[in-house]
Amino acid sequence: MIGGYKVITLCGSTRFKDAFMEAQKQLTLEGNIVISVGLFGHSGDSEVWEGMSEDTVTKTKCMLDDMHKRKIDLSDGIYVINVGGYIGSSTRSEIAYAKATGKEVRYLEQQEE
């Protein structure tokens, strides 16, 4: 917590940009500090990848995955954007990391553990 506010990191596929934006608003209005993704590579920020070599794309994706785990380190918990129950491999690794580091894990849609 910072100043009495929980810090929540949003996790999920960047294809769900609208759901990310809605969750960010909702959680903020509930009195949380919300940390989100830096770009939406699957829904709106495709120009980021244009002209990049395959090697650079791979390195950038690894950096972004690691950076998101550092965001989880800063947080009290994560909020998983799992539209239609979808959770991809990167998000699964973030959930596992959050659990391993004792963070609270909440889901947009009810999830069986």
C-alpha positions in Angstrom: 0.0 0.0 0.0 1.0 3.5 -0.6 -0.7 6.3 1.4 -3.5 3.9 2.3 -4.2 2.9 -1.4 -3.7 -0.6 -2.7 -1.5 -0.9 -5.8 -2.9 -3.2 -8.4 -1.3 -4.3 -11.6 -3.5 -5.3 -14.6 -2.5 -8.5 -16.4 -4.0 -10.1 -19.5 -3.8 -10.2 -23.2 -3.4 -6.9 -24.8 -6.0 -7.8 -27.3 -8.5 -6.8 -24.7 -7.7 -3.1 -24.7 -11.3 -1.9 -23.9 -11.5 -4.3 -21.0 -8.2 -3.0 -19.7 -9.4 0.6 -19.9 -12.7 -0.2 -18.2 -10.9 -2.2 -15.4 -8.5 0.7 -14.9 -11.3 3.2 -14.4 -13.3 0.9 -12.1 -10.4 0.0 -9.9 -9.3 3.6 -9.7 -12.7 4.7 -8.6 -12.6 2.0 -6.0 -9.6 3.7 -4.5 -6.7 1.8 -6.0 -3.5 2.9 -7.6 -3.6 1.0 -11.0 -0.5 0.0 -13.0 -1.2 -1.1 -16.5 0.6 -2.3 -19.6 2.8 0.2 -21.5 1.4 -0.6 -24.9 -1.3 -2.7 -26.5 0.7 -4.7 -29.0 -2.3 -6.8 -30.1 -4.9 -4.1 -30.4 -3.8 -0.7 -31.4 0.0 -0.3 -31.0 1.1 -2.4 -34.0 3.3 0.4 -35.3 5.7 -0.3 -32.5 6.7 -3.6 -34.2 6.9 -2.2 -37.8 10.3 -2.2 -39.2 11.9 -4.1 -36.2 14.1 -7.1 -37.0 12.9 -10.4 -35.6 15.8 -10.4 -33.1 14.8 -6.9 -31.8 11.1 -8.0 -31.6 12.1 -11.0 -29.5 14.3 -8.9 -27.2 11.7 -6.2 -26.8 9.0 -8.8 -25.9 11.3 -10.3 -23.3 12.0 -6.9 -21.9 8.3 -6.1 -21.7 7.5 -9.4 -20.0 10.3 -8.8 -17.4 9.1 -5.2 -16.9 5.6 -6.4 -16.2 6.9 -8.7 -13.5 8.7 -5.7 -11.9 5.3 -3.9 -12.0 3.9 -6.9 -10.0 6.8 -6.5 -7.6 5.6 -2.9 -6.9 2.0 -4.1 -6.4 -0.1 -5.5 -3.6 -1.9 -7.7 -6.1 -2.9 -8.2 -9.7 -6.2 -8.0 -11.5 -6.4 -10.4 -14.5 -8.3 -9.3 -17.5 -9.6 -12.8 -18.6 -12.3 -11.9 -21.1 -14.2 -15.0 -22.1 -12.0 -17.0 -19.6 -9.0 -16.5 -21.9 -5.6 -16.5 -20.2 -2.5 -16.8 -22.5 0.9 -18.1 -21.6 2.4 -14.8 -20.6 -0.5 -14.0 -18.3 -0.2 -17.5 -16.8 3.4 -16.8 -16.0 2.4 -13.5 -14.4 -0.3 -15.2 -12.3 2.2 -17.8 -11.1 4.8 -15.1 -10.3 2.2 -13.1 -8.4 1.2 -16.1 -6.3 4.8 -17.1 -5.7 5.6 -13.7 -4.4 2.5 -13.6 -2.1 0.4 -11.1 -4.1 -3.4 -11.1 -4.2 -4.8 -12.4 -7.5 -8.3 -11.2 -8.7 -10.0 -11.9 -12.0 -12.4 -9.9 -14.2 -14.4 -13.1 -14.8 -14.7 -15.8 -12.2 -11.9 -18.4 -12.5 -11.7 -21.9 -11.2 -8.3 -22.3 -9.5 
